[in-house]
Amino acid sequence: MSQEIFLEKIPPVLRVEELAKVLCIGRNAAYELLRSGKIRSVRIGKCYRIPREALIEFLLNDLNPID
C-alpha cells in the first residue's frame, strides 16, 4: 500500500481511539502522546481531536529524529 492511499484513508480529524488504532497502541498511550505534546491536538471540552497533519508530523519526526 502506497503512502498516498494510506493517508487518504485517515480522516481529516481523528479521535483518540482512531489515533490509537492507526499507531497500533493502546488508548492510554495515545492520551500520553497528546498530554506530552508529542502529537499536536485540540481539546474541545473533555474531548481531544487530532488533525491528520499532526499525525503526519509526528510520524515524520519520529522516523527522522533531530539529535
PALO-688588 format. One line per 3 residues: for each residue x, y, z of N, C-alpha, C. Coordinates in pm, whole numbers, plus 32768, in hexadecimal, padded with zeros to 4 digits. Layout:
! residues N
X Y Z X Y Z X Y Z; ...
END
This chain:
! residues 67
8055 7F8A 8000 8000 8000 8000 8059 807C 8000; 8040 80D7 7FA2 8092 814F 7F9B 806A 81B0 800A; 80C3 820E 8026 80A9 8270 8090 8030 82C5 8071
801E 82EA 7FF2 7FAF 8340 7FCD 7F29 82FB 7FEA; 7F1D 827D 7FC8 7EA1 8233 7FDE 7E89 8225 8074; 7EF3 8207 80C0 7EE6 81FA 8151 7EB6 827C 818F
7EF1 82ED 8166 7ECC 836E 819F 7E40 8398 8178; 7E13 8372 8101 7D8B 8394 80D6 7D23 834F 812C; 7D44 82DC 8164 7CE6 8291 81B5 7CDA 82C7 8243
7D38 831B 826C 7D33 8356 82F1 7CD7 83D0 82EB; 7C76 83DA 8346 7C1C 844E 8344 7C68 84D0 8360; 7C33 8542 8333 7C78 85C2 8347 7C8C 85E5 83DB
7C30 85B9 842F 7C3A 85CF 84BF 7C1F 854A 8504; 7C7A 8523 855D 7C6E 84A1 85A0 7C45 84B1 8632; 7C01 844E 8665 7BE8 8441 86F5 7C5B 83F0 872E
7C65 83EE 87B2 7CD2 83A6 87F4 7CCF 8312 87CF; 7C5A 82D8 87CB 7C4E 8249 87AA 7C82 822C 871E; 7C65 8287 86C0 7C95 8275 8637 7D2D 8286 8630
7D62 82E6 867A 7DF3 82F9 8680 7E37 827B 86B4; 7E01 8244 871F 7E3A 81CA 875A 7E38 8158 86F5; 7DCC 814C 86AA 7DC1 80E0 8647 7E28 80F2 85D7
7E38 816C 85A7 7E98 8186 853A 7F27 8168 8569; 7F47 818C 85E5 7FCE 8179 8618 7FE3 80EE 8657; 7F77 80A1 865F 7F7E 801B 869D 7FB1 8023 872D
7F77 8080 8776 7F99 8091 8804 7F17 8092 8854; 7F23 808D 88D4 7EAD 8093 892A 7E79 8121 893A; 7DFF 812A 896C 7DC0 81AD 897F 7E0F 8202 89E4
7E3D 81C5 8A51 7E8A 8210 8AB5 7F0C 8246 8A7B; 7F4E 81F8 8A28 7FC9 8226 89E7 7FAB 829B 8989; 7F3A 8295 8944 7F13 8301 88EB 7EFA 8381 893B
7EB4 8376 89AB 7E9D 83EB 8A00 7F21 8425 8A32; 7F80 83D0 8A53 8002 83FF 8A84 804C 844D 8A17; 8045 8420 8999 8083 8469 892B 8045 84F4 891C
7FC3 84FE 8931 7F7E 857F 8927 7FA1 85D9 899C; 7F9D 85A1 8A16 7FBA 85F2 8A8D 804A 8623 8A8E; 80A5 85D3 8A5A 8133 85F9 8A58 8151 865E 89EA
80F5 8670 898C 810A 86CE 891E 8156 8692 88A9; 8170 8610 88AF 81B7 85D0 883F 8162 85CE 87C1; 80DF 85C9 87D4 8081 85D5 8763 8028 864D 8781
8024 86AA 8724 7FCF 8720 8731 7F3D 86F7 8733; 7EEF 873A 8785 7E60 871C 878A 7E13 8798 87B6; 7D90 8790 87A6 7D37 87F9 87D4 7CDA 87B8 8839
7CC8 87FB 88A8 7C6E 87C6 890E 7BED 8816 890A; 7B7F 87CF 88F7 7AFB 880C 88F3 7AAD 87D1 8967; 7A9C 8820 89CF 7A5F 87EA 8A49 7ABA 8780 8A83
7A87 8708 8A90 7AD6 8698 8AC4 7B10 8641 8A55; 7AF4 8665 89D9 7B1B 8611 8967 7B96 864A 8920; 7BEF 85F1 88F7 7C62 8616 88A4 7C3E 85FB 8812
7C6B 8653 87BB 7C62 863E 872B 7CED 8654 86F1; 7D14 85FB 8697 7D9B 85FE 8660 7D92 8614 85CA; 7DC9 8683 8597 7DCA 8697 8505 7E24 862E 84C3
7DFD 8602 844E 7E4C 85A0 8404 7EDB 85D2 83F1; 7EEB 8654 83D9 7F70 868D 83C4 7FC7 867C 8441; 7F8B 8683 84B8 7FD8 8670 8533 800C 85E1 853D
7FBB 8582 8513 7FE8 84F6 8512 805B 84E5 84AF; 804F 8520 8439 80B8 8516 83D4 8139 8555 8408; 812F 85CB 8449 81A5 860B 8483 81E8 85AF 84E9
8198 8572 853E 81CE 8517 85A4 8217 84A3 8562; 81DA 8468 84FE 8218 83F6 84BC 829A 841D 8476; 829C 8490 8436 8316 84BD 83F3 8384 84DE 8457
8362 851F 84C4 83C5 8541 852B 83F4 84C4 8573; 839C 8465 8587 83C1 83EA 85CC 8420 8396 8576; 840B 839B 84F2 8463 8350 8499 84E8 8396 8482
84E8 841B 848D 8561 846A 8478 8579 84C4 84F1; 859D 848C 8565 85B0 84E0 85DC 8625 8540 85CA; 8616 85B4 8606 867F 861A 85FF 86D4 860D 867C
874F 85E2 866D 87AC 85D4 86DF 882E 8618 86C2
END
